[in-house]
């Protein structure tokens, strides 16, 4: 009798062997279902790379590897029984291993529940800001004074954002005069008076997607030295972790309202910020939300 035929015979005539086979199939199917689910969530942009690596590593180390070891040991025992069966025609020496497989089934269920709760929490914590769907479907925004501002998408290479049509690109001379030496932005869109600006910092500062949260916390600590009201938040868009900060900073003759986001593209830091003088703050807060939250990635 061939070994493959012996395995079929063992499953048919030994209840413990049959139970082992059924339990192992169930455990393996659940394992692959969890692995495929987390992969789908990651590639859909719902799950960050960090959470994806953590969840996959846990299920591989706690479930996948032990199941492989158990199955190898089971195969070794079947080989022993197979040799013995050739001599005395006895199948009763196969030991019941369903208890240990049951433990792993319970572990899978518990991990599935825990991961589901964490993923839901992670998704809610990093959901797109309120009104994003409405923002994505229109090119116009009305200020609280009833003024309608028409925008159009500007392509910045790896991402696009809506810019008011009436805004122009600030000259390099004006940028040098307006911003401190060494901190000049890469690109600025501004209104006629230069009192409302949309600023892009597109430098080569290294920054990975999973470093954005720590970077934003460092910025919060820095800005808190000269302003008390800082609003910090995080969300995700197309798989990109985005950190958001809103605050008012003092200037020489007025205060400045700042609303900025930081994110990573190809391992490089990108900052998009909206700022305006305190005079326009209340009128243009919704406009800043509209512009910042219009960002889309390629």
C-alpha positions as CSV (number, residue, x, y, z in Angstrom):
1,X,0.0,0.0,0.0
2,X,1.3,3.4,-1.0
3,X,1.7,6.1,1.7
4,X,-1.0,8.3,0.0
5,X,-3.5,5.4,0.1
6,X,-2.5,4.7,3.8
7,X,-3.3,8.3,4.7
8,X,-6.8,8.0,3.2
9,X,-7.3,4.7,5.0
10,X,-6.2,6.3,8.3
11,X,-8.7,9.2,7.9
12,X,-11.5,6.8,7.1
13,X,-10.9,4.4,9.9
14,X,-9.4,6.5,12.7
15,X,-11.8,9.1,14.1
16,X,-8.9,11.2,15.6
17,X,-7.1,11.3,12.2
18,X,-10.3,12.5,10.5
19,X,-10.9,15.2,13.1
20,X,-7.3,16.4,12.8
21,X,-7.7,16.7,9.1
22,X,-10.9,18.7,9.4
23,X,-9.7,21.0,12.1
24,X,-6.4,21.6,10.3
25,X,-8.2,22.5,7.1
26,X,-10.5,25.0,9.0
27,X,-7.4,26.6,10.8
28,X,-5.5,26.9,7.5
29,X,-8.5,28.4,5.7
30,X,-9.1,31.0,8.5
31,X,-5.3,31.8,8.4
32,X,-5.4,32.5,4.7
33,X,-8.6,34.4,4.9
34,X,-7.1,36.7,7.5
35,X,-3.9,37.2,5.5
36,X,-5.8,38.0,2.3
37,X,-8.1,40.4,4.1
38,X,-5.3,42.4,5.6
39,X,-3.5,42.5,2.2
40,X,-6.7,43.7,0.6
41,X,-7.1,46.4,3.2
42,X,-3.5,47.5,2.7
43,X,-3.6,47.7,-1.1
44,X,-7.0,49.5,-0.9
45,X,-5.3,52.2,1.2
46,X,-7.5,51.5,4.2
47,X,-4.7,50.0,6.2
48,X,-1.3,51.7,6.6
49,X,2.0,49.8,5.8
50,X,2.8,49.7,9.6
51,X,-0.5,48.1,10.5
52,X,-0.2,45.7,7.6
53,X,3.2,44.5,8.5
54,X,2.3,44.2,12.2
55,X,-0.9,42.2,11.6
56,X,0.6,39.9,9.0
57,X,3.7,39.3,11.2
58,X,1.5,38.4,14.2
59,X,-0.7,35.9,12.3
60,X,2.3,34.3,10.6
61,X,4.3,34.0,13.9
62,X,1.4,33.0,16.2
63,X,-0.6,30.9,13.7
64,X,1.2,30.1,10.4
65,X,4.5,28.9,11.8
66,X,3.0,26.8,14.7
67,X,0.5,25.1,12.3
68,X,3.4,24.2,9.9
69,X,5.4,22.7,12.8
70,X,2.3,20.7,14.1
71,X,1.6,19.4,10.6
72,X,5.3,18.3,10.1
73,X,5.2,16.5,13.4
74,X,1.9,14.9,12.4
75,X,3.4,13.7,9.2
76,X,6.4,12.2,11.1
77,X,4.0,10.3,13.3
78,X,2.0,9.1,10.3
79,X,5.3,7.8,8.8
80,X,5.9,5.9,12.0
81,X,2.4,4.4,12.1
82,X,2.7,3.6,8.4
83,X,5.7,1.5,9.1
84,X,4.1,-0.2,12.1
85,X,0.9,-0.8,10.1
86,X,2.9,-2.9,7.5
87,X,3.9,-5.2,10.4
88,X,0.8,-5.5,12.7
89,X,-2.0,-3.9,10.6
90,X,-2.9,-1.6,13.5
91,X,-4.2,2.0,13.2
92,X,-5.2,2.6,16.8
93,X,-1.9,4.2,17.8
94,X,-2.7,7.6,16.2
95,X,-3.0,10.2,18.9
96,X,-5.8,12.8,19.0
97,X,-4.3,16.3,18.3
98,X,-7.6,18.2,17.9
99,X,-7.1,19.8,21.3
100,X,-4.1,21.8,20.2
101,X,-5.7,22.7,16.8
102,X,-8.8,23.9,18.7
103,X,-6.5,26.2,20.7
104,X,-5.2,27.7,17.4
105,X,-8.8,28.1,16.1
106,X,-9.7,30.0,19.2
107,X,-6.5,32.1,18.8
108,X,-7.5,32.9,15.3
109,X,-11.0,34.0,16.4
110,X,-9.7,36.2,19.2
111,X,-7.1,37.8,16.9
112,X,-9.7,38.3,14.2
113,X,-11.9,40.1,16.7
114,X,-9.0,42.2,18.2
115,X,-7.7,43.2,14.7
116,X,-11.3,44.0,13.5
117,X,-11.7,46.4,16.5
118,X,-8.3,48.0,15.9
119,X,-8.8,48.4,12.2
120,X,-12.2,50.0,12.7
121,X,-10.7,52.4,15.3
122,X,-7.7,53.1,13.0
123,X,-10.1,53.8,10.1
124,X,-12.2,56.1,12.1
125,X,-9.2,57.9,13.5
126,X,-7.8,58.5,10.0
127,X,-11.0,59.0,8.1
128,X,-11.2,61.8,5.6
129,X,-12.3,65.1,7.1
130,X,-16.0,65.9,7.3
131,X,-17.4,67.2,4.0
132,X,-14.6,65.7,1.9
133,X,-17.0,64.0,-0.5
134,X,-18.8,67.3,-1.1
135,X,-15.4,69.1,-1.6
136,X,-14.3,66.5,-4.1
137,X,-17.4,67.0,-6.3
138,X,-17.2,70.8,-6.8
139,X,-14.8,73.5,-7.9
140,X,-16.4,76.4,-6.1
141,X,-16.6,77.5,-2.5
142,X,-18.7,80.3,-1.0
143,X,-17.2,82.3,1.9
144,X,-19.2,83.2,5.0
145,X,-19.6,86.7,3.4
146,X,-21.4,85.2,0.4
147,X,-18.5,85.5,-2.0
148,X,-18.1,82.6,-4.4
149,X,-14.6,81.5,-5.2
150,X,-14.0,79.5,-8.3
151,X,-11.0,77.1,-8.3
152,X,-9.2,74.7,-10.6
153,X,-7.0,71.8,-10.1
154,X,-3.2,72.5,-10.3
155,X,-0.9,69.5,-11.1
156,X,2.1,69.5,-8.7
157,X,3.6,66.3,-10.2
158,X,2.7,63.6,-7.7
159,X,-0.4,65.3,-6.4
160,X,-3.0,67.9,-7.4
161,X,-4.9,70.5,-5.4
162,X,-7.6,73.1,-6.1
163,X,-6.3,76.7,-6.3
164,X,-8.6,79.8,-6.7
165,X,-8.5,80.9,-10.3
166,X,-7.9,84.5,-9.3
167,X,-4.6,83.6,-7.5
168,X,-1.3,84.0,-9.3
169,X,2.1,82.5,-8.8
170,X,4.3,84.7,-6.5
171,X,7.5,85.8,-8.0
172,X,10.9,84.5,-6.7
173,X,11.7,88.1,-5.7
174,X,8.5,88.4,-3.7
175,X,9.1,85.0,-2.1
176,X,12.6,86.1,-1.0
177,X,11.3,89.3,0.4
178,X,8.3,87.7,2.2
179,X,10.0,84.5,3.7
180,X,13.2,84.2,5.8
181,X,16.4,83.2,4.0
182,X,16.8,79.5,4.1
183,X,13.0,78.9,4.6
184,X,11.8,80.0,1.2
185,X,9.0,77.7,-0.1
186,X,9.2,76.0,-3.5
187,X,6.0,77.6,-4.8
188,X,3.4,80.2,-3.7
189,X,0.0,81.0,-5.1
190,X,-1.3,84.4,-3.8
191,X,-4.0,86.9,-4.2
192,X,-3.4,90.4,-5.5
193,X,-2.4,91.9,-2.2
194,X,-0.3,88.9,-1.0
195,X,-2.5,88.7,2.2
196,X,-3.8,85.2,1.3
197,X,-1.3,82.5,0.3
198,X,-1.2,78.8,-0.6
199,X,2.3,77.6,0.0
200,X,4.1,74.5,-1.2
201,X,7.4,73.1,0.2
202,X,8.6,70.5,-2.2
203,X,12.2,69.9,-1.0
204,X,14.3,66.8,-0.7
205,X,13.9,66.3,3.1
206,X,13.7,62.5,3.7
207,X,10.4,61.5,5.2
208,X,8.6,58.1,5.2
209,X,4.9,57.7,5.4
210,X,5.1,56.2,8.9
211,X,7.2,59.1,10.2
212,X,4.5,61.8,9.5
213,X,2.8,61.5,12.9
214,X,6.1,62.0,14.8
215,X,7.0,64.9,12.5
216,X,3.7,66.6,13.2
217,X,4.1,66.2,16.9
218,X,7.5,67.9,16.7
219,X,6.0,70.7,14.8
220,X,3.3,71.1,17.4
221,X,5.9,71.3,20.1
222,X,7.8,74.0,18.1
223,X,4.7,76.1,17.4
224,X,3.4,75.8,20.9
225,X,6.4,78.0,22.0
226,X,4.7,81.1,20.5
227,X,1.0,80.2,20.3
228,X,-1.4,78.5,22.6
229,X,-4.3,77.4,20.3
230,X,-3.0,74.6,18.1
231,X,-5.3,72.1,16.5
232,X,-3.6,68.9,15.3
233,X,-5.2,65.9,13.4
234,X,-4.4,63.0,11.1
235,X,-6.2,61.3,8.2
236,X,-5.3,59.2,5.3
237,X,-5.8,59.8,1.5
238,X,-5.0,57.2,-1.1
239,X,-2.6,55.4,1.3
240,X,-0.8,58.5,2.3
241,X,-0.7,59.4,6.0
242,X,-1.5,63.1,6.4
243,X,-0.8,65.3,9.4
244,X,-2.7,68.5,9.8
245,X,-2.1,71.6,12.0
246,X,-4.0,74.8,12.4
247,X,-2.8,77.7,14.5
248,X,-2.4,81.5,14.7
249,X,1.1,83.0,14.7
250,X,2.2,86.5,15.5
251,X,3.7,88.7,12.8
252,X,5.2,92.2,13.0
253,X,1.9,94.1,12.4
254,X,-0.8,91.5,12.6
255,X,-1.5,87.8,13.3
256,X,-1.4,85.1,10.7
257,X,-3.9,82.2,10.4
258,X,-2.0,79.0,9.3
259,X,-3.6,75.7,8.1
260,X,-1.1,73.2,6.8
261,X,-0.7,69.5,6.1
262,X,2.4,67.4,5.8
263,X,2.8,64.1,3.9
264,X,5.3,61.9,2.2
265,X,5.8,61.1,-1.4
266,X,8.5,58.6,-2.5
267,X,10.3,59.1,0.8
268,X,10.3,62.9,0.6
269,X,8.5,65.4,2.8
270,X,5.8,67.5,1.2
271,X,4.1,70.4,3.0
272,X,1.0,72.3,1.7
273,X,-0.1,75.3,3.8
274,X,-2.7,78.0,3.6
275,X,-2.1,81.3,5.4
276,X,-3.9,84.6,5.6
277,X,-3.8,87.7,7.8
278,X,-6.1,87.8,10.7
279,X,-8.4,90.2,8.8
280,X,-9.4,87.4,6.4
281,X,-9.3,84.5,8.9
282,X,-13.0,84.1,9.6
283,X,-14.0,84.6,6.0
284,X,-11.4,82.2,4.6
285,X,-11.3,79.4,7.2
286,X,-13.8,77.3,5.1
287,X,-11.8,78.2,2.0
288,X,-8.7,76.8,3.6
289,X,-10.5,73.6,4.4
290,X,-11.8,73.4,0.9
291,X,-8.3,73.8,-0.6
292,X,-6.4,71.6,1.8
293,X,-8.9,68.7,1.6
294,X,-9.1,68.8,-2.2
295,X,-5.7,67.2,-2.4
296,X,-5.5,64.0,-4.6
297,X,-2.6,61.7,-5.3
298,X,-1.6,60.0,-8.5
